[in-house]
Amino acid sequence: MVSSETAESENAPSHRIYLGKVEIGAAWPKRTKNGSEYLLAQARCLSFSAPIYANPFDDNGAEDYPSRAAAVRTE
């Protein structure tokens, strides 16, 4: 997942998700009711039976690098 350099519109994703050199998804910034910011990510690939939705978050207590985790669901 890499940050997008420029937003094409107000609703454009802030991040792009790549598998090798192929873009398979995107992520949009969201805000919870209490004001916390997070990303809503969606990945699609022909080998997936359904899109994958995830909410990546920092795992500050992780001992492995990178300290990034995700809550994942499929439709």
C-alpha positions as CSV (number, residue, x, y, z in Angstrom):
1,M,0.0,0.0,0.0
2,V,1.5,3.3,-1.0
3,S,0.2,6.9,-0.6
4,S,-1.2,8.5,-3.7
5,E,0.7,11.6,-4.7
6,T,-2.2,13.7,-5.8
7,A,-5.9,13.4,-5.3
8,E,-7.9,13.4,-8.6
9,S,-11.0,14.5,-6.8
10,E,-12.5,14.9,-3.3
11,N,-13.5,11.2,-3.3
12,A,-10.3,9.8,-4.7
13,P,-8.4,7.3,-2.6
14,S,-5.5,8.5,-0.6
15,H,-3.6,5.2,-1.0
16,R,-3.2,2.5,-3.8
17,I,-2.7,-1.2,-3.2
18,Y,-0.3,-3.1,-5.5
19,L,0.5,-6.8,-6.0
20,G,3.8,-6.6,-7.6
21,K,3.4,-3.9,-10.3
22,V,-0.4,-4.4,-10.7
23,E,-2.8,-2.2,-8.8
24,I,-5.4,-4.3,-7.1
25,G,-7.0,-1.9,-4.7
26,A,-7.2,1.4,-2.9
27,A,-7.8,3.0,0.5
28,W,-9.8,6.0,1.6
29,P,-9.3,8.1,4.7
30,K,-12.3,7.9,7.1
31,R,-13.1,9.3,10.6
32,T,-15.0,7.6,13.4
33,K,-17.8,9.3,15.3
34,N,-15.3,10.2,18.1
35,G,-12.9,11.7,15.6
36,S,-10.3,9.0,15.2
37,E,-8.8,8.7,11.7
38,Y,-8.4,5.4,9.9
39,L,-8.2,3.9,6.3
40,L,-10.9,1.9,4.6
41,A,-9.1,-0.4,2.1
42,Q,-10.6,-2.5,-0.7
43,A,-8.7,-5.0,-2.8
44,R,-10.0,-6.8,-5.9
45,C,-8.2,-9.4,-7.9
46,L,-9.4,-12.0,-10.4
47,S,-8.0,-14.7,-8.1
48,F,-10.1,-13.5,-5.2
49,S,-13.6,-15.0,-4.9
50,A,-14.9,-11.6,-3.5
51,P,-13.4,-8.2,-2.8
52,I,-11.4,-7.9,0.5
53,Y,-12.2,-5.0,2.8
54,A,-9.7,-4.0,5.5
55,N,-9.0,-1.3,8.1
56,P,-5.2,-1.1,8.5
57,F,-4.1,0.2,11.8
58,D,-0.8,0.8,13.7
59,D,0.0,-1.9,16.1
60,N,2.3,0.0,18.4
61,G,3.0,-3.0,20.6
62,A,4.2,-5.2,17.7
63,E,7.8,-6.5,17.8
64,D,7.9,-7.3,14.1
65,Y,8.5,-4.8,11.3
66,P,6.4,-3.3,9.9
67,S,4.1,-2.7,12.8
68,R,1.0,-2.6,10.7
69,A,-2.0,-4.9,11.2
70,A,-5.5,-5.0,9.6
71,A,-9.0,-6.0,10.4
72,V,-10.1,-7.9,7.3
73,R,-13.6,-8.9,6.0
74,T,-15.0,-10.1,2.8
75,E,-18.5,-9.6,1.5
